[in-house]
Amino acid sequence: MSRESAILRRVKRRILLLAGGQSGEHEVSLMSARSVLAALPRDQFDVTPVVISPQGRWLPPTETARALETGRAQGGGDLVLHRAASAEGYDAVFPLLHGPMGEDGTVQGLLTLAGIPFVGSGVLGSAVSMDKVMTKQVLASAGIPQVAWRLAVRREWQDRPGEVGARARELGFPLFVKPANLGSSVGITKVSRPEELQAALDLAFNLDRRVILEAMTAHKPRELEVGILGNDAPLASPVGELRFDAEFYDYETKYTEGRATMHIPAPLPPEVAERVRSLALTAFRALDCAGLARVDFFYVEETDQLLLNEVNTMPGFTTTSMYPKLFEAAGLSYSELVTRLVELALERR
C-alpha cells in the first residue's frame, strides 16, 4: 500500500445521524440512534447526531444530546427545511427515521437534491414501500402473493359509507383496518363483527386519508421476517420468526418487553425458508429498495401459503431489534452491519 493510500484510509468519514422525527415512532428512532452511535467505529467515522423534534424542528447540539439521553425531544430549533444545508460537507447521512416524514421519501428527496449520499432506499423505494396501497400494487405486478385487500378513501367514507361497508363484506369478517401510510401498527384495528367497522374506520381515517381493508387468513399464520442488505446485488439473511400471544402484532406487543419472542433461525423446512428469502429479494428489487429492508411474511402452515405482509425500508435498529439480530445470525456483528450500511450509501454515490 502506498503512503498516500494509507493516509486516505486513516481519514475518518464524516457522518450525520438523523434521529427522532415527526412520526409516532419518534421514541423508537431515538432508541435506534443510541445503539448506532455506540456501534459506529470511532476510528473510521466522525459521527454528528441531530434529533428532529416531533414538531419538525432541527434541535441544536445541547438539546439533541438531552433528547438522546432522556428519550424525549424538548425545546425548539429551526425547521428541518431551513437547516438541511447543514448536511453539506458530510460524507453521508444516516437518516435513522421511521414512518412518515422520514422513511417515506421526504427526507430522501431533500438529501438527493443536496447531492449528499445517505443510508437506505432512495425517493422511489422509500415512498412506494411506505404506502401500503402502492406496495401491494407493485408486489402484485411482480407476482408476489398477498392477502386479499380493498382500498377505501376518506371522502368515500364520509359521502358513501355503504360502499365501504360493501367492500368489507366482500372480504368477510374478521378483517383488519389499516391506515395506508403509518408504521409500527399505529391505527390498526382487528374488526371481528360488522358493528365494529365504523369505529375502526373512524380511527384509521383520523390518521390517513387512505385506508386498507385486509382479509384475515383462515388459520392463524406464523409471522416470519427476513432482512435484506445490499444495493443492486442484495443478500438475504436467515429467516426469523416472531411469536406472541396477542391477536396480532400491535404497537403494545411490538414495544413492550416480554410480549413477543424472536426465534432465529425460524424452525421451518429448508424449502420454505428458501422461498421466503427468494420472495423477499424479489420484493426488494421490485420496489427499487437499496441498502437495507426488513420484509415480513405470513406463513399459513396448514396450507403451506406464504403471503407478503409489508416491507420496512428503515426498520427498528436497536441492538435487540429483529433486523440486526437476523444478520448477527448470518455472522455479521452489529458494528459490522452499520459500517456496511454506510459503505453501501457511499457506493451508490
N, C-alpha and C positions, 0 to 999 in steps of 0.2 A: 504493500500500500504506500502511495506517495505521501510526502509530508502534507501537501495540500489536501488530499483526501482525508487524512487523519484529522486535520483541523476542522474540516467540514463536518465530520462525524461527531465532533465534540460540541458543535454549535447546537444549542437547545432550540427546539421548535416552540414558538410562542402560541399557546392555545387559549382561546376564550371559551369558558364553560358557562353556558346559559342555563339557568335553573328557575324553578318556580312557575311563573306563567299565570294566565288568566282562566285556566280551566278548573274544573272540580278536582283535578288530580295534582293541584299545586303542592300539597304536602308530600305526596309520593315522589314528585320530582326533586324536592329538597333532600329527601332521604337518599334517592339515587345519586344526587350530586355529591353528597358527603362521601359515599362509597367510591365514586370515580376519582374524586380529588385525592383520596388516600391511596389510590391504586396506580395512578399515572406515574411512571418512574421519574423522579426528580432530576436524574442525570440526563434525561432525554428531553424533558418538557418543562417549560416555564408556564404554569397554568394560572390564569386570572379568572376567578369566578365572578359572575354577576347574577344577582337574583332579580327577576322581574316580578313585581308585586301582582296580586290578584286584580288590581286596578290598571295594570298595564304600564306601571312605572319602572324605569331602569334605576335600581337602587345604587347609591354610592357605596364605596368600599366598606365603610363602617357598618352601614345598615345591612349590606349583603352578608358580612361576617356574622352579624347578630341573627339574621334570619336563618342562616345555615346552622347556627348553634342551637337556636330555640325551636326551629321548625315552623316559625311563623314570621311572615313578612309584614313589617310595620313601617310607617313613615312614608314620605313622598320622594319623588325624584322626577326626572324628565320622562316624557313619553318615549317609548321604545323607538318610534319613528325618528324622533329628534336625536337620539343617541346612537343610531345604527352606524354612523360614520366612525364611532369609537372602535368598531371592529377592524377598521383599516389598519394594516400593519401586523396583524396576527397571521400566522401561517395557516391556521384552521380554526373553525368554530365547532364546538361540541354542543349542539342545541338539545340539551337533555330535558326537553319539554314534552309533556304528554297531553294529548287531547287537543281540542280546538285552540286556535291562536298559538300554535306551537308545533304540533305534529301534522297539521293539515295543509301544509304548503304555504302558509302565510309568511312565516319566518324564513322558510327556504327560498321563497321568491325574493325577499329583501336581501338575503345573502348572495343570491345569484346575481341580482342587479349590481351589487357591490363588488362582484368578482372575487369573493372570498370562499375558499373550499370549506365544506362542512361535512360532519359525520351524518350518514344516513341518506335516505332517499331524497331525490330532487322534488321539484314542484309537482310534477305529474304523479309520480308514485306516492308521494305523501298525501296529496289531495284525494286521489281515487281510493286509496286504502282507508282513509279516514271516513269517507262517505259510504255507508253500508249499501246504499242503493247502487252506486256506481261499482263498488266492489263486486256485488252479486252479478251485475250485468256483464262485467268483464270476465269474471270467472265462468259464467255460463257460456260465453262465447269460446272459452278455452276448453270447454267440455268437462269442467270440474264439478262433481256432484255436490248439491247443497240441499237444505231443507226447503220445502215449498214456502213461498212468501208472497206478500202483496204490499203495495205501496199505498199510503194514504197521505194527503196533503191537508194542512190546517184549514184552508178555505173550504175544502170539501166537507170536512167535519163540521164546520160552522153552518154551511148552507145546505148540505145534503147528507146528514148523518146516516140516513138509511142506506145509502150506497156503501159507506164504510162498513156498516154493520153487515151488509150482504157479503162483502169480501171476507170478513171474519168467519161468517158461517160457511163459506166455501172451504176454508181451511179446516174448520172444525175446532171444537174445544176439547182440552185446553190448548192455549196458544200463548205466544209471547208478544208483547208490545214493546217496541224499542225506538227511541229517538235515532234518527239516521246518522247523526254526527257527534255523538258523545262516546267516550270510552269509559273503562272501569265499571261497567254495568250500571252507570248512573241512569236513572229514569226508566229502568226496565221493570216490567211487571208480568208475572205469570197470571194469565186470566183463565180460571177454571170453568166459569159459567158465563153465559151471555150477559147476565145482570152486572157482572164486574167490568165489562168492557168500557163503559163510559168513563169511569174513574181512571182507568189505566190510560185511555186515550187523552183525557184532560191533562194528566200528569205529563205524558210524553210531549204533547203539543205545547205545553208551557215551556219546554226546553228546546224544541226544534220545530220548524215549520213542516218538516217531512218526517214521517213515522213508518216503520216497518212492522208488518204483522207477520209472524213466523209460526209455522206449524210445529207441533212437537212430534217427536218420533214415537212410534207405537210402544217401544220399550225404552226404559231409561238408558241413555247412551253413556259410554265411558268418555271422559274428556282427555284428549291427547294433545300434546303440544310439541312442536319441533322448532329449533332455531335455525336460521339461515344466516350465513356470513359470507360476504364477498360482493363483488360488483358484477361484471359480465361473466364470471366463472364461479358462481356461488357454490358453497358447500353446505350440506345439511348436517345437523347434529344428530346424536341419538334421540330417540323419541321418549318423551316423558309423559307421565300420567298424573292428573290431579284427582284426588279423592276427597269427598266431603259429604256431610250428612244433610246439608241444606237442599231445598228443592232445585236450586240452580246456583251458579257461581255468582252470587250477588256481591255488592260492594262490601258489606259487612264480613261475609265469608272470605273475600279476597284479601282484606287488610286487617283482619283480627287474628292474632297469633293463635295457632292451635285449631283453627276452624277447618283448615284444609291441609292435606299432606301431599308431598311430591314423591313420586316413585320414578327413579331414573337409573337404568332404562326401564321403560314400561314393560310389564310382563305380557308380551304379545308374541304370537307366532312370527318367525322371521319374515315371512312373506307379507304379513300385514304391516309390520314396521317399515319394510321397504316401500310399500305402496304409499304410506304416509309421507315418507321422505321424498318420494318421486312427485307426488301431488303438490307438496309444499314448494318444491323447486319450480314446478310448472307455474304455480300461482305467483311466486316471486318474480319470475320473468314476465308473465302476462301483465302484471301490474306495474312493470318498469321500476321495481324497487332497487335499492342499492345499499351497500354497507351492511345492513342488518334488518332482520324482521323476525318476529315470532308468529308462527302460523298455527292456529288452533283448529282442532277437528273434533267431531263427534264420531264415536265408533259404536255402532249398534251390533253387539256381539251375536245376538240371536239371528240376524240376517246377513252378517258379515258386510254391513254397509259402512263406508267411510264418507262422511259429509263435512265439507269445509265450513267452519263457523265464522272465523274472522282472521284478518291479518293486521298485526300491530307493527308499525314501522319504527316506533321508538318505545319498546316495551320497558317495564319496570327494571331498574338496573342496580338495586341494592345487591350486596354480596349473597343474599339469600333468595333473590328473585329467580324465577324459573329460567330465564334466558341465559344468564351466566352459569347457572348450575348445569344446564344442558351441555354447554361447551366445556365445562370442567370435567364432565363425564367423558368428553372426547379427548381429554388430555391438555386442554388449554386453560391455564390459570386465569383468574380474574384480571390480574395486571397485564398478562399477555393479551387477553381479549381486548381490553380498552386501548392498548397500544396498537393492536392490529386495526381497530376501527379508525384510529387517527391516520394510520398508514393508508387505509383504503380511501379516506377522504382526500388525501394528498394525491393518490394515484389518479383519481377522477379528474383532477385539475389538468 
